[in-house]
Every structure is written in C-alpha cells, then in structure tokens.
C-alpha cells in the first residue's frame, strides 16, 4: 500500500492530519537537514500505522510517497 505525505518540517509541534485514506499532512519538529525530518517521519508513521514503513520517493521533497508493508 502507498500513502502520499505532505511534510511540514521545523514546526512547533508534531501533528498528523489525515486528509483521505491514502493522504496525510504531517508537521515535524525536526529540521530538513541531514535526513532528520525523514527519520522522524518514519518513526511517527510506524507508531501511527503500527506497520513497517519506508520512503519510496521524495527523499528531498516535502511531498513524499511511503510504502506500507501489510
């Protein structure tokens, strides 16, 4: 399963907003430097979905596609 994510790094608080079944908007506290925001994103989505998650595309973009292992 694939999920589209729009990331907002450097936010004051972490927040997950579900737009649709396969789209989320996520605010992260981490800056988009040295892969910190991507690592925080993966940790949050693993905890939220309770499944294995990896970034399929968009490593250096605010718009990402995550691959969720069922």
Secondary structure, 3 states (H helix, E strand, C coil): CEEEEEEECCCCCCEEEEEECCEEEEECCCCCCCCHHHHHHHHHHHHHHCCEEEEEECCCCCEEEEEEEC
